[in-house]
């Protein structure tokens, strides 16, 4: 028990030395940077890949502001190109979250540092037209809590409108989404 308590104290001190006080939220004896905001987060699309009837699109969240923190699973939904003074038009249901039950990592992003998620889209031609009811979309709407939101165009995107064929998960460091 004493070894466990000593190890906990050592890990707490090591964690405190990794997070310098920079102004922001206080967690115990640690000071964390403020949360990232949509005004400072730039969304971009990474290089898509495909395998076994699924297309993977990395969505990259890049901090264009001061040091901030971010975590979670983005909400993603296919839709048509947004137009001024027109209602948002979604195509198909929201992406399914495959990270249910996993604890999200807190990411500290310095200026120009990125995190990403590789969301997946099933090839609608894996299903019959009556099962899938394929619909053309112009891109995806992305929201990551109160940290980031935006629209990313994706050329030639087709999704199933009858069931959720989009899949998302927790954000990870880097720009590949995995």
Secondary structure, DSSP 8 states (H G I E B T S, - for coil): -HHHHHHHHHHHHHHHHHS---SSEEETTEEE--B--TTTEEEEE---EEETTEEEEEEEEEE-SSSEEE-SB-EEEEE----TTS---B-S---EETTTT-----EEE-TT-EEEEEEEEE-GGGS-HHHH-EEEEEEEEEEETTTEEEEEEEEEEEEESSS--EEE-B-EESSS--
